[in-house]
Amino acid sequence: MVTHMKTTIDIADSLLAEAKALAAREGTTVRSLVEEGLRLAIARHHAGEPYRLPDASFGEGGLRADVSLESWDEIRDFIYGGRGG
């Protein structure tokens, strides 16, 4: 059994006018449109779009052939360029 709760929401006049017109054209109610919109919004949030790491690259080319990733000591020496570290 589906239960209903009465609530009040503030909607921009222009949006409500569009919703009323759409509901009339489709032979439905504004309430049905609001429920459909809420279901779509909730489903989108549950889908959890995967996080995309922003591109924070600096300069060009990415990895450098002259830097080995096999040794932390080599990486550190490259980063600090002989300035200690």
C-alpha positions as CSV (number, residue, x, y, z in Angstrom):
1,M,0.0,0.0,0.0
2,V,1.4,3.4,-1.0
3,T,0.9,6.2,1.5
4,H,1.0,9.9,0.7
5,M,2.2,12.9,2.7
6,K,1.0,16.4,2.0
7,T,3.7,19.0,1.8
8,T,4.2,22.5,0.5
9,I,7.0,23.6,-1.8
10,D,7.9,26.9,-3.4
11,I,8.3,26.7,-7.2
12,A,9.1,29.6,-9.5
13,D,5.9,30.9,-11.1
14,S,7.2,30.3,-14.7
15,L,8.2,26.7,-13.9
16,L,4.8,26.0,-12.3
17,A,3.1,27.5,-15.4
18,E,5.1,25.2,-17.7
19,A,4.4,22.2,-15.5
20,K,0.6,23.0,-15.5
21,A,0.7,23.4,-19.3
22,L,2.6,20.1,-19.7
23,A,0.3,18.3,-17.4
24,A,-2.8,19.5,-19.3
25,R,-1.3,18.5,-22.6
26,E,-0.4,15.0,-21.3
27,G,-3.6,14.5,-19.4
28,T,-1.8,14.1,-16.1
29,T,-1.3,16.2,-12.9
30,V,1.4,18.5,-11.7
31,R,1.7,16.2,-8.7
32,S,2.6,13.3,-11.1
33,L,5.2,15.4,-12.9
34,V,6.8,16.4,-9.5
35,E,6.9,12.8,-8.4
36,E,8.4,11.7,-11.7
37,G,11.0,14.5,-11.4
38,L,11.9,13.4,-7.9
39,R,12.2,9.8,-8.9
40,L,14.6,10.7,-11.8
41,A,16.7,12.9,-9.5
42,I,16.9,10.2,-6.8
43,A,17.8,7.6,-9.4
44,R,20.6,9.8,-10.8
45,H,22.1,10.2,-7.4
46,H,21.9,6.5,-6.6
47,A,23.6,5.7,-10.0
48,G,26.6,7.5,-8.6
49,E,28.4,8.8,-11.6
50,P,32.1,7.8,-11.3
51,Y,34.4,10.5,-10.1
52,R,36.7,11.9,-12.8
53,L,40.0,13.2,-11.6
54,P,40.5,16.6,-13.1
55,D,43.5,17.0,-15.4
56,A,46.1,18.8,-13.2
57,S,49.0,18.2,-15.6
58,F,51.7,20.8,-15.7
59,G,53.6,21.3,-18.9
60,E,53.6,18.7,-21.7
61,G,54.4,15.1,-22.2
62,G,53.5,13.4,-18.9
63,L,56.1,10.9,-17.8
64,R,59.7,11.5,-18.8
65,A,61.8,8.7,-20.3
66,D,64.9,10.0,-18.4
67,V,63.3,9.4,-15.0
68,S,63.1,5.9,-13.7
69,L,60.2,5.0,-11.4
70,E,62.0,2.0,-10.0
71,S,63.8,3.8,-7.2
72,W,62.5,6.4,-4.8
73,D,66.0,7.7,-4.5
74,E,66.2,8.4,-8.2
75,I,62.8,10.1,-8.1
76,R,63.7,12.2,-5.1
77,D,67.1,13.2,-6.7
78,F,65.3,14.3,-9.9
79,I,62.6,16.3,-7.9
80,Y,65.1,18.2,-5.8
81,G,67.7,18.5,-8.5
82,G,70.7,18.1,-6.2
83,R,69.3,20.6,-3.6
84,G,68.9,18.0,-0.9
85,G,65.7,16.4,0.2
